[in-house]
Amino acid sequence: MSDFVHIHNHTHYSLQDGACTVEQLVKAAVDNDMHAVAITDHGVLYGVPEFYKEAKNKGVKPIIGMEAYITLEKPRFVKEQEEDPVTGKKRKPYRHLILLAKNLKGYKNLIKLSSRGFTEGYYYKPRIDLEVLREHSEGLICTSACLGGIISWYLVAGDLEKADKYAKEFQDIFGDDFYLELQDHNLPQDEIVLTHTPRIASKYNIKLVATNDCHYINKDDAIAHNVLLLLSDKTGDSDYRKLKYKTDQIYFKSEREMKAIFSDYPDAIANTLEIESKIDLKLDSKDYYFPNFPVPEESGAKSLDDYLVILSKQRLQEKFPDPSPEILERFNYELETIKNMGFAGYFLIVQDFINDAKSKKIYVGPGRGSAAGSLIAYILGITNINPLQYSLLFERFLNPARKSMPDIDIDFEDDRRQEVINYVKHKYGENCVSQIITFNKLSSKQVLRDVARVLKIPIPVVDKITKFIPSKFGKVFTIDQALDTKMELKWVRDSKDEKILELLKYSRVLEGFNRNMSKHAAGVVITPCDVTNYVPLATASAQGEIVTQYNMKEVEAAGLLKMDFLGLRTLSIIKDAIGLIKKNHKIEINIDEIPFDDDKTFKVFWNGQTTGIFQFESPPMREYLKQLKPTSVNDLAAMNALYRPGPMDFINDFIARKFGKKKIEYLIPELEPILKETYGIIVYQEQVIQIANQIGGMSLAEADLLRRAMGKKDENEMKRQKIKFVSGAAGKGIKENLAVELFNLIEKFANYGFNKSHSVAYAYVAYQTAYLKAHYPAEFLAANMSNELNNIDKIAKFLEDARKLKINVYPPNVNKPTVEFDVDKGKIRFGLAAIKNVGAHAIEEIIKAKAKIGRNFHDIFDFCSQVDTRLINKKVVEGLVLAGAFDSVDKNRKANFLNVERALAYGSQISAAREASKNSLFGDELNESEFVKPEIITAEDWSEAEKLTKEREVTGFYISGHPLRKYDIEYRSFSTIALGETEEVNSDLSVRASGTITEFESKYDKSNREMAFLKIDDYSGSCDCIVFSKVFEKYREFLGLEKSVMIIGKTESSGDAIKLHVDEVIPMEKVRERFTKFIKILLERDKIPQNASEVLDSLAAKHSGNYPVILELSEPGTKSTQIVLNKLRLKNTETALKELYKAFGEENIYFVPR
């Protein structure tokens, strides 16, 4: 066992400074035979929970601490720089001080100090002062820190008096728990400190302690650490080999190295063990700390348990006036379980803020996660889903055999979520509620780009690496995963280039480190009293948003009530759609009371018309839905559960079994009642639990423990569970070999199975959105677009969906002014807010002016004479014209555009006269007819193509059409991706994409060769493209603004977006000729027109040509059948196609590519 332990160490929780993970720090202690190690990150306790757990698991004693920032000469509240006494320059007003927790009191004081550093003293860093330090000094050990420490800093500055003063000050505060640190990193300043520190120690009888300012584990990580420090240097001007800390000695040194360095100070080495021996801190409490829910006096309840029972029984009668024995049994069982586990307060708190939100007409989701499996949650209004109706299990939510905090996540309409948080703050106290931290990490792509910038590696070089790093289901591959799996990166693996080798070396070290911290999108913690009595706080932004320093899981592990207050845009869309329906149809819809067996709603899924449908929008999902033809919420829930990594392989089986195309078989007959709903396939975790319960003889609580054990893949635990399962099955008459086979089967599916409660809840919301789309499609799409005003690609997608549903979309209209998208007689009307430069004040003025005159504006001159031209300026009016907002009074947009300045001058003249008449002594009424309109400029209108271009300029999208529309069949037949639907597209995928070039910029590369950056738009959205010099030279004549082209190239995925690396460019007018091999007619087998044969014969006679025709027949549950019509060959001319469209529907005619 080592005679030395490190008590001054930084991890990557010292953001962009510490270059080691918690796991690496603890491993270093183990590897060096040190029985204890400290964590002392800069001013924060971010890493404490992870560090404590990791150290305990590895048999190392965790020492909890931080390197505090302290201000001395001025109070923490003063936010100004100080003058450096040595250089005379301004410097940041803080020094360093190490604080270590001896015991629980010391840990709680660390929490207070770190929190107050953020909430009271933050200025560049979270700073405390001596006043706060004295207030929270109990239970702490203090050491004097590094060269940035107070005493060292004054020694280096030559102010020995001040150094002595503060040494005595800290000794007065901490007594024998104050130590003077000795450090030697081969820096000239170290010699000064090492000369004077022993003198101070002797003078005041203060003990010395040997430390190393550890920022990384291995000495050869010094440059990687320096690169980390330079990540924030956006200029890239610094030399990464020139160490900012001027030493390579701040690594995790061995006992032998430390003893050699401080051979003259053996007591300083021994005192590390003295400090360790003083530490007696345990953070393993299993207590829960719920807020104090006030029980209403009028209820007569004497406790939270009593009140939960009273409230639940009241609500039971409201939900079920005549409850069945099954309901009563489940009700009593859940209620007793909740009480016995001590969670009555939890349920009361959650139902209170949810029902308060509902009372304020804030839309609340029907449920999320396993909470939908609770009958009590349903009865109390926490969820809207009856778990008995869908066979949802309470034990999946709350298991009496495993006491852990319930987890209820709640969806609120996104623009009113903060109101719910404010209610909670008001009820329980502002200082008892906090949002929660999250850490953003350096992914493989991010770290390669950042390190390349520091190493001055050109962007195109690093792009050649990052573009081939794939993502799978939203998760980016690590550097090594990408190098091992992508042949395109072989050159990187084999490279002998020094820069590439360095790039990989440093990137591998830094990959996965915390880059920065921010506020979690949903997490909220509520405590019985001040949050800082339990966990530390930090500020997450320049606005000073307060968050916990511990993440979601760590807050929960601390026994605190953690909630996900999720803002769900879908709920805002539902609310807005219902508002439009009420306005237009005089119908008040309660979305929770719609029929859940509506054929028209299910047809939305059958037809794959799921744009805007919650969780069911992706192109592959749409194709599966067309085959599945769902007929129940259960079908939707199953599809939602299956459409995930792993279980996706079973989707085709699931569909085939539904339609009897594949036999449904059960290993044993007892499985049928459990798996019948999912056609014999294990889809849900709840089915695993039911099998273990009904066949393996386990209680539901034990069965849930089995499910969890399977998920964790604990071999020893699985052996025990297997014996128990087989034994229980034998008790039910199941043969051992079948029981073993069944156990192996459920073990396989337990890894794939999804939470049924969650799937049903999502399917429920999906059905609600589909119901609105089926019955009120215009209102539904308008609501979607109003909620996506800042997302051009999504609006483009909804515009295309409206076209497919034959819903007209009108431009904005000054005579029907609305802020957002509206519906007018079944047609969608653009809102004025969609137009660039037309802000809220301008819209308000237009609406007000229109209401004031009580009639329509006659023309642009009338418009400008009625509005306040101080609010409606030239850019506003031009935007209105170009977007088509004056089409209702004059369709000639070019003439209107040319008259904007004259109309505004005319309007200003009338406005000034109107204002003068108001102030006139005689109050004369203004006679506007006396004002002569200026001469109107006339001009021939722009072409349709020009109008579309200008629409896109002022709104970001095409409104009245799309330049690509005349190539619709080419787009549908030959494009392999839709530009706005690339969420699941991986990197390095060869694709054909069609679109209109809406942005074009040419540049010169390092070799002074011209290349280009493009953006292309199709009906669904847009995509950025890169055209390197060789390709640009070959295809430059086809590249230019507003040209419609097909691009052949490869994808580069970066999360939700893709870029295209262009290999070939083909003008759209040449695409048909280039690619067409066959003409295809796609029909459902039971919908072939009766006159199909006659039509085809007629076409053969009139349009005989060179292209064979294929008839593709589809049928639910089976693969489609293709029939080559050997005797039929047609031309692919517009005339022939129009007759095909007329006979079989335009959407059913395709070209088959060569």
C-alpha positions, 0 to 999 in steps of 0.5 A: 500500500502506498505511503502517499495519496494525491489530494489535488486532482482535476478531471474533465469536470474542470471544463476545458482544463482537466484532461482525464475522466473520473474513471481514469483518475480512479484507475490511476490510483488503483494502478499506483496502489494508492488506497485513496484519491481526491477530486478537486475540480475548479470551483465545482462539484460536478463530478462528485457523484460519479467519482464517489461511486467509481472510487467505492466500486474500485475499493478506493477511498474517495476524498471529496473536494474542490479548488475554490476561487476566492476573492480577498481584497474585495467582497464577492459581490464586487464584479470588477478586475483588480490591479496586479501588484507585480505587472500593474496590469488588470487581472481577474479578481480571484485566487485558488484554495483547496477545500476537502470534506472531512465528513457530512457537515463538510460536504454540505458546506462544500455544497453551500460554498460552490453554490454561493460562488455561482449565485452570489460571486460569479464574475468570470468564475464562481467566487467566494470570499472570506466571509462565506468561507468562515460561515461554511468552514466546519468539517472542511480541510483546507490546503493552500493550493497551487501557484494560483493560490493566495499564499503562493501568489503573494510569495511570487509577487514578493509580498511576504507580509501578505503571504504570512497574513493569509496563512495565519488567517486560514489557520485561524479559520481551520486550525489544524485542518489547514495545510501548506501545499508544496508543489514542484513542477519545474517552474521558476516560481516553484523555487520561490514558493518552496523557499518561503513556504517552509518558513511560514509553516515553521513560524505558525506551526502549520503542517506541510503537504506534498501535492501535484497539480494533476490535470492529466494522467500520463506525462505524454498527455501534456500536449493533448492537455494543451490542445484542450486548453486551446479549444476555446481559441477560435483564431487558431493562432497559438502554437499547440506545442508551446505549453500554456502552463509552461510545464509537462509535470502536472500529471498523476505522479507515482509515490516514488516520483513524489518521494524523490521530488520532496525527499527533503520533506518526508513529513509533507508526504506522510501528511497526505495520509494524515489528511486521508485519515481525517476523512470520514464521509459516507454518501450512501443514504437511501432516504427520499426527500419529498417537498412538503405537500400541504394537506387541505384542512377541510379534507379531514386527513391526518397524513399524506397517506390518508389524503391520497386514499380520500382523494383517490376514492373521490376520483375513482367514483368520477372515473368509474361510477360502478367499478368492476371487481377487477378495477377495485382489486387493482385500485386497492393493490396500487394504493397499498403499494404506494403507501407502503413504499412511502410515495403518497406525497409524490403522487399528490404533488404530481397530480396537483400541478398537473390538475392545476395546469389543466384548470388553466387550459394548459394542454397536458399529454396523456402520459409518458413512460411506465407511469401509464401503467398505473390505475391510480395515476389515471384516476388522479388525472396524472395520465389519461390512459386506462391501464386495464384497457391496454393490459398495462402493468403497475409493476413496470412502473412501481415495483414493491420488491425494488424500492426506487423513486417513481419516474413520471415524465409529463408533457405540456404544450411547449409554449406554456411549460414555464407556467407550470414550473412557475406554479411549482416554484410559487407553491414550494418556494423559489429556492426549493425548485431548480432545473438540472444540468446536462453536459455536452461532450466532445463527440468523435466528429466534434473533437476531430474538427476542434483538434484539427483547428488547433493543429492548423489542419485544413478544413477539407482534410478533416472533412475527408475524415468526418464525412465518413464517420457514420451515425446509427439511430442518432448516435455518432460512432467513436473514432476507433469504431469508424476507423475499424468499420469504414474502408474509406478511412483506411488511408487515415489508419495507415497514414504516416503523415505526422499531422494526421497521426497527431490529430488521431493521438490527441483526439483519442485522448480528448474524445468523450470529455465534457466540452461545456455544460447547459440546462437540461431541456426538461429536468426539474428538481423539487426539494423540501427546503433550500435545494443547496441543503441537498445538492450544489447549484450552478449558473448555466448561461449568461442570463444566470439560469440556475441549475443543479450541479448534478445531472438527472440520474445523480439528483435522483440518486440523492433521493430528490424528487426529479421531474421531467417537465417536457415541452411537447410541440405536438400538444401546442399543435393539437391546441391550435388546430382545435382553436381553428376548428372551433373558429371555422366549424363552431365545434368544441372538440375535447381531444380526450373524448374522440372515438378511438375506433374511427375508420377515417382516422386509421385510413390516414395511417393506411395511406401513409399520410403521416406528415405531422403525425406524432412519432409516425412521420419517417419515410420507412415508417410510412411504408410499413404503415401502408403494409400493416393497415393498422386497425387499433391503437394496439397496432399503432403501439406495437409498430411504435415499439418495433420501429427501433434498433433490433426489433425492426427485423420483426416488422415484416413478420408482424405484418405477415402474421396479421394478414395470415400470410405467415402462421402464428405459432406458440412454443407452448399454448400458454403463450397465446393469451399473452402474445395474441395481441402481437401475433405471437411476437414478443414486442414489449417488456410487459410481455416478458414480465407476464410470461415470467409471472403466468408461466414461470410462477413468479410474482409480478414484482419478481418478474420485473426484477427478472426483466431488469436482470436480463437487461443488465446481462449479469451472468450469475444473476441470470443463472439464479433467475433461470433456475427459479423460472424453470422450477416455477414453470415445472410447478405449472406442468411445463417440461424442463426442456420447453421451460429452458427454451422459453427462458432463452427466448424471453432473454433474447427479447428482453433486450429488444422489448420496449416499454408498452406503457410508453408505446401506448401513450405515444400511439394515443397521441399519434391517433389524436393527431391523425384524428384531427388530420383525417377530419380537419386536414386544413386546420391541422396543417395550418396549426403545424405550420404556425408552430414551425414558423422558424423551420423552413424545411418543415413548412415546405414539407407541410405545403407539399402535404397540403398539395397531396391532400388537394388543399389550396394554400393561398399567399398572405392577404392584407385584406385577411390579415392574420399573424399565423397560418389560418384556414379560410373556407377549407383553404390554408392562408399564409400568416403575415408572420411568415414574411421576412421584415414583417414584425409583430408591430407591423402586423398589429398595425395592419390588423388594427387599420383594417378593423378601423376602416371596416372594409377591404383595402382597395390597392397598395395606395389605399393601404399605405394611406390607412396604416401608420407608415412609421410602423409600415416601412418600405421593407415591410411593404415590399415583403408583402408585395413579393409574398403575394399579400396584395394579389387580392387587389392587384395580381401584378406584383411587379407593378405593385413593387415598382409603386411601393415608394410612391404609395408610401409617400402618398400615405405619409402625406395623408397621415401627416395631414390627418395628424394636423387636422386632429390638432387643428383648432377647428377640428376640421375633418380630413377629406382624403379625396382631395389628395391626388394619387401620384401617377401609377407606374405600369409594367408587365408582371414577372413570370411565374418562375420569377414570382416563385423566386421572390416568394422564397426570398421573403418567406424562405419557401415557394408558396404558389408552386415549386420550380421542381413541379414540372419534373414531378414524375422524375423526382418521384421515380429517380430521387432516392432521398427527400431532402427534408426527411434525412433524420435516419440517413447515414453518412457515406450513402450514395444517393440521387437528390433532385432540387432547385438551387436556392443558394450558390457560392463559388470559392477557391480551394488551397490549390486556387481551383474553383469549387462551390457550395450550394443549397438545393430545395425540393418539396420536403426541405433543403440540403447543403451540397459541396462541389469540389473543384474537379466536379465543379469544372465538369458541371459548372454550366448546370450550376446556378441559382434557380436551376433545377438539377439532379445531384448524384453524390454521397452523404455526410451525416452530422446528427439530424442534418446531412450534407451532400458531396457532389459527384455528378450534376444532371439538369432535370430536363435530361433526367428522364432520358438518362434514367428511364428503363420501364414505366410502372403502374402501381396499384392495390390488387383490389383497386384495379380499374375495371376498364384497365385492359381497354385503357392499356390497349388504347394507349398501346395504339396511340403512344407506342414506343420503346419503354416496357410497362410493368404493373406492380400489384400490392396486397397487405401482408405480402410483397408486391407482385410485378407483372411485365406487360410484354406486348405493351411498350409506350413513349415517355412523353407528356401526352402519354403520361397524362393519359396514364395519370387520368386512368390510374392516378398520377401518384401511381405512375412511375419510371423505373430507373436503369 
